[in-house]
Amino acid sequence: MTKSASDLTTLTIAEAHEGLTKKSFSATDLAKSYLAAMEKGRKLNAYVLETPEKALAMAAASDARIAKGEIGPLEGIPIGVKDLFCTKGTRTTACSNILGNFVPPYESTVTSNLWRDGAVMLGKLNNDEFAMGSSNETSCFPGPINPWRRDGDNKALVPGGSSGGSSAAVAAMLCAGATATDTGGSIRQPAALTGTVGIKPTYGRVSRWGIVAFASSLDQAGPIARDVKDAAMLLRSFAGPDAKDTTCVDRPVPDYVAAVGKSVRDMTIGIPKEYRIEGMPPEIQKLWDDGARILKEAGANIVEISLPHTKYALPAYYIVAPAEASSNLARYDGVRYGLREPGKDIVDLYEKTRAKGFGKEVKRRIMIGTYVLSAGYYDAYYVRAQKLRTLIKQDFEQAYASGVDAILTPSTPSAAFGIGEKGSADPVEMYLQDVFTVTVNMAGLPGIAVPAGLDPQGLPLGLQLIGRAFDEETLFSLASVIETEKGRFPVTERWWG
């Protein structure tokens, strides 16, 4: 091995793949380096289950394929898997007590695609319970900690949610890349809070089969990675048709990697005036203006646009998502799998199992969802929210029909905040974290978060680019322009080990 073990974990996926192809080091060397880093990084709580034996066995199989010249697109690359993705023979809990020690007898399509392409599984990553949260504080396991700290302050910060384990692990170099899911911002928001890159693909671009459901019409899987090219490499493996998911489109997967670094000259970028929310911190406004300047200097045209129904997106989302959650989570009843609390009859068993198994935030959303779907309220809430969703989608369609190629916005209304700082007294305070991201899920569009600067306390901030349906390539091209100008944002101090 020509590099030290700690050096290997600093390689991007593209660099590691090149090194493995040239046989500068082996897949086993790479896996061992990450397993050592994971051991040192346990205080970050990024992983809820480590799978070292599986990792080494998969790495050995990669080495055997490399020796024969059979090198997959992600051959030997160590990946962390959000605990929402079912992994055959490996515990999957959605970070909820109600699933207990559930071990799936099947593999999700996304992880199957990764293993098909040669990736190596390091373990299962922390997330908010059933992906319901914006800070990863609702997990039944101890919550993950952001590897970033404010300048001169040791207070533990959240890594965002719901994919907080994924963002923390990627930022702390405890995996080369990670799977994640995004229902209202759960890839883009944690990526922005940790200085990493996260892309939510178009709804239907990636199969949802084998992923524990939250809100089926909004959920979409995507990667969190250290840079734009790595995100493109991962999405190329994630995407593709799947007969097991009827919402997954049957259309070819473009070469996303080829889009990275492509010219953006003469593209038109929309700046939506409705995203200039009241009380926006000056550093977020400056970041946004700076992003527009970078794209303009690269030859893009910047135009102001209007997305008039934006203000309704958050309230409509928090009707649609809980409604679908209450339907999806009805399957957790203590009868077939997971936790079972004995009761005097079937109703008592249901009530006791759900009371003990579900966390507070999940119960809150199930109750909201059940209420808005109930007789007498269905038309007043759920039907109206779905009508608003159509109007939100039409706003975007009109912008793209007018010649806009993509839309530039902030990713989050603030940098990472302290654990316990938001939402304990008023849950709506936490829900407001999703203000810039939920519109993208409501409209089914692709969105990418790319780090673009630091706040006054030295914490990373991200910009979001929203594209036309199934035009992730344009997002990769635009994000790589921002990344080239701003550079990458690795954590400066490894204080955890």
N, C-alpha and C positions, 0 to 999 in steps of 0.2 A: 504494500500500500504506500503510495507516494505522498499522501497527505495525512496529517494527524487526524484522529477520530473527530475532534471538535470541528476541524476545518470542513470535513465532509458534510456536516449538517448546515453549513453556511451556503452550500451550492444551491442554485436554483434547480428546478426540475430539468430545464433545458441543459444546464451545465452538467448535472449528475448523469443525465442520459448520454451525453457526449463522452463523459469519463468512463462510463460502463461500456459503451460501444468500443472505445479505444483500449479497454482493459487496463486503464490506469489504476483501478481498484475494482473490487468485486461487489456484487449485490449483497453478499453476506457482510462484507466490511461496512457497507452503507447502512444496512439494517442494524448492525451492532452499534454503530455510532449513534443512531437515533434512539435505540433502546437505552443506551447509557445516558443520553440527554434527558429522556423521559424520567429515568430514575432520579436524576438531579432536580428535575422540574416538578416533582410531585406536589410541592406546596402550592402550585398554581391551580391544582384540581382540574386541569384541562381534560384528563382522561377519567372515565368512570370504570373502564376495564382495559387493562393492558393484555396484549396477546403475544408475548415474546416467542413462544414455541411456534405459533402459527407464522409469525413474521420470519423466523429463521428458516422454517421449512419452505415457505414461499420464495425466500431469497435464494435458497439452495437450488430450487427448481429454475429460477431465473438464470442463475449462473450456468446451469446445465444447458439451457436454451442459448445463452450467449456463446457458450463454447461451440455450439453447433451452427452459429451464425443466424439463429432465429431470434431476432430482436424486435419485440413489440414496441408500440409507440410510447408506452410507459414502463418498459422493461426494468424491473428492479427498483422502481421508485416507491419509497415508503410513504403510505397514505394513512391519515386518521379518518375514521368513519363516525359521523354524527350518530348518536344512539337512537335515531329515528329510522335508520335504514336497517331492515332485517338482514342478518348475516347468518347463513346456515351453520348450525352447530355452535354459534357464539351468542351469548346472552344479549338480548335486546329489550330495553325497558322503557324507552321514550322518557327516561328519567322520572318515572312515576312509580309509586309503590303498588299501584293496582296491577301492573304487569308482573310484579314480583321478580322471579328468576326465569322469565319466559325465554326459552331457547327455540328460535324459529327452525322449522324443518326445511326452509327454503331460503333462497338468496334474492335480494332485491335486484331489479334489472340494472340499476346504476352500478352497484358493486360488482355484479356479474360482468358488466362491460369493462370495469377497471381491471378485474382479475384476468379477463380475456386478453387485455392489452399488456399484461405483465406486471401490474402494480402489486405491491406488497402491503398487507394489512398490519398496522402497528397496534390497533386497539379501537375502542369505542369512545367517542368524545361527548362531553357534557353538553346539555342543552336545557332550556326551560322546559318544564313538564308539558308534554304533548306540544311543544313549540309555542306555548302561550306565555309570552313575556318579551320584554325589550331590554333586559339586563342580565338574564340567566340567573336570577335570584329565586325562581320558582322551582328549580330542580329538586328532586327528593334527595339528591346527593349534595355534599358541600359544594357551593357555587364556585365556578372558576374565577380566577383573579387575572385582571389585565396585566400583562408583563410591563406595560408603561406605568410610570409614576409622574406626578406633577413635580416640577423643579423644586428641590429642597423640601419635599413632603413625602413621607413614607405611607400615607393613607392608601389602603387598598381600593382600587378602582374596578368598576365593572368592565368586562370585555364586550358589552353589548349582548343582544339576544335576538332570536332565541339560539342562534348558532354560536354562543359564547365560547364553548370548548373548542370549536373549530378555529375561531379567530385567534384565541389565546395560544393554541398549539402552533398555528402557522407563524404568528408573530414571535413566539419564543423559540422557534426552530425545533419544536418537538415532533414535527412531521414535515414532509416536503410540500404537502398540500392536503386539503381536507374536503370531504363532502359536506354539504350544508343544504338547508331548505329555506325557502322564502315565501311566507304567506302574506306578510304586510311590510316586509323590510328586513327579514331575519338573516339575509346574507349581506345586504348592502350596509345596514346600520353597524353590525359588529365589525365588518371590514373597515369602515370609516373610523371606528373608535380604536383600532389597533394598528393603523398604518399598513393594512394589507389590501389586496384587490379582491373584490367579490362581484360575481355576475349572476343576476337572476335572468335566466333565459326566457324567451317567449313561452307563454302557457301552451303546452303541447309539444314543445321541442324535446323535452326529456321525459322519459317514462316515470310515472309515479308508482308503478307496481312494486309492492314490497316495502313501501315507505309508510310508516304509521301515519294515518290521516289526521289532519286538523280540520281544514276547510277545503274540501275537494275541488271547488271551482277556483280557488286562489293559490293553493300549494304548488310550488315548482322547485325542483332540485337544481343546484348549481354548485360550482366550486368556490372555495376561498384559497387564494394563493399569494405568493410573495411579490409577484409582478404580473404584468399584463400578459406576457408570453406564456407563462406557466398556467394562467387561468385559461388561455386559449387551448393549450395542450390538454388540459383536463376536460374542458367542455367538449372537445372533439371526441373524447371517449364516452362521456356521459350521454351525449345526444344520439338520436336515431329512432327509427320506428320500433314499435313493440306491440305485437298482437294482443298481449295480456292487458294493455291499457288502451281503452277505446278513445280516450281523449288525447292520446299521443299521435302526432301527425306522421303520415307516411310520405316523407320527402327526404331527399338526400342531405347529408350533413356536409356543409362547406368546409374547406380547409381554413379554419379560424386562424391558425398560426400564420398563414400567408397574409392575412389582413393586418397583422401587427407591423407597424412601421410604414404602411402605405400612405401615400400623400392624401391630405384632406383638402387640398386646394379646390376652391369653388363650391365646397359643401356649404349649406346654409344651416346655421345653428340657432334655434329659437331660445329666447330667454323669457320664461313666463312671468308676467308681472304679478300674478296672484301668489307666487312663491315668496314675494318680499313681505313676509309676515311681520306683524306688529311685535316689537321687542326683539327683533333679530340681533344677536350680538354683532358688534362691528367687525370682529375677526371673520365671521361667517360671510358677511357682505363683501369684505375685502377679498377673501378666498374666491368667491364667486366672480367678482370683477376681474380678478387675476386670471382665472380659468378662461374667461371670455377673451381676454387680451392674448393669451397664449395661442388660442385657436385662431384668432384673427391674424396674428403674426405668421401663422402657418398657412395662411391663404384662405381661411374659411370666412364666410360672411355671417355677421352677427345681427340678428333681428329680434325686436321685442314681439312677443306673441301673447295671446290671451287664452287661458284655459278657464273659462268663467265658472265652471262647476266644481273647481278645486276645493272650495270651502266646505262642500258637502261630503267630500271623500272620506274623511276620518269618521264622522258619525255614521255614514252609510256602511263603511267597512265594519264598524263595531256592532252592526246589526247582522250583516251577512255572515261574517266569520263565526260569531258565536252560534248563530242558527245552524250552520252546517256542522259545527263542533258538537252541538247537543245531539244531532242525529248520528254523527260518526261515533261518538263516545258511548252511545247506548249499548254497544256490543260488550262493554266491560261490565259484566254482571256477576262475576264470581262463579259462573257455572262451567265454562269450557276451559279457561286457562287463567293464569295469573293468580292474584290474591283471592282467597275465599274466606269470608267470616261466617261461621255457622249461624243460622237463624231458625226460629220456630217454624217458619214456612218460607215459601219461595220469595215472597215480598220482603219479609224480614231479612232474608239472606242478601237480596239486592241492596236494601237500604244500608245494612251494616257494612257490606263490602265496599260500596261506593263512598260511604261516610269516612271510612278509614283509608281507602285507597287513593282517592283524589285529593290533591292539595287545594288550598284556599282559592287561588286564582282560577284554577280549572273549574271548581265548583261555581264560582261567580259567573264564568262565561257560559257554563251549561245552563244555569238558571236564567241568564239574560236570553240565551238562545231559545230555550223552551218557552219563555214568556212571549217573545216576538213571533213565535210560530203558533201560539195558542189561539183558539177560536175567539173571535172578537178583536184580536190585535194583529192578526196575520196581514190584513190589508193595510192597516194603519202604519205598520212598521216594515215588515219584510218586503211586501210588494212595492212599497214606495222606495225602499233602499235599492231594490233591483232596477227600478225605473231610473233612479239617480245614477246607478252604475252605467246604464246605457248612455246617459247624457255625458258622463265623464269620458267614456270611450269615444263618443262622437267628437268631443272637444279635441282629443288627440288626432283623430282621423282628419278633422278639418285643418289642423295645423300641418299635418303631413301632406294633405292634398294641396295646400298653398305653396308647397315647394320646400318645406323644412325637412332636412335630412335627419336631424337629431335635436334633442332638447337638453340644455345644460341647467342643472340646479345644484344646490347643496345636497349632501347626503343626509345630514343630521342637523338639528337646531343647536347642537353644542358638542363639545368634546366629551370624552369619557367622564362620568361622574362617580362619586364615591359609593361604595356598597352601602345600602340602607338610606341613601340620600333622597331618593325619589319614590313616590308611590305608596309609602307605608300608610300615610294618613288619607291620601286621595289617589285612587288608582288611575284617574284621568290624567294626572300629572305624568305618569309613566306612558299612557297611551299617546300623549302628545309627542313622544320621541319618534313616532312613525309618520309625522305630518308630511314629510317630503317623499316618503316611499310608498304609502298605501295606494296612491293613484295608479301606480304602475301595475300592481296586482289586480286592481279593480278593472283595468283596461286590458289585462293579459299581455302587456308589452314587455320587451326586454329592457333591463336597466343594469348599468355597471357602476360600481363605486371604486374610485381610484384616489389614493392619497395625494394631497396637493399642498400641504403646508402644516405648520404647527401653530397652536394657539399661544397666547402670551405666557402660559404656564408650561410650555414645552410638550404639549400633547398633540397627537396627530389629528388632522381634520381631512375629510374627504369630499370630493365633488362627485355628483351623479350625472350620468349621461343616459337619456332615455331614447330608445330607437323605435323604428317601425317594426311591426310584427315580423319575426323571422329574419331580421336584419342585424343580427349580433355582430357581423363582420364590421359594419360601420362603427359600432361602439368600440371594438378592439382597436381600430385605426385611430379614432379620436382619443381614446384613453392612453394609447401609447405616445401620442404627441404631448399630452400633459405630463406623462411619466418621464419622457425624454428631457423636458424642460425642468421639471421639479426634482427628478431623481427618485430613488427608493427611500423608504423610511424604516430602516431596521431599528429595533430597540437598542438604545445605546449602552445600557448597563444590565448585565445578567445578574441581578441581585438575588435570584431565587436558588442559586446553587453553583 
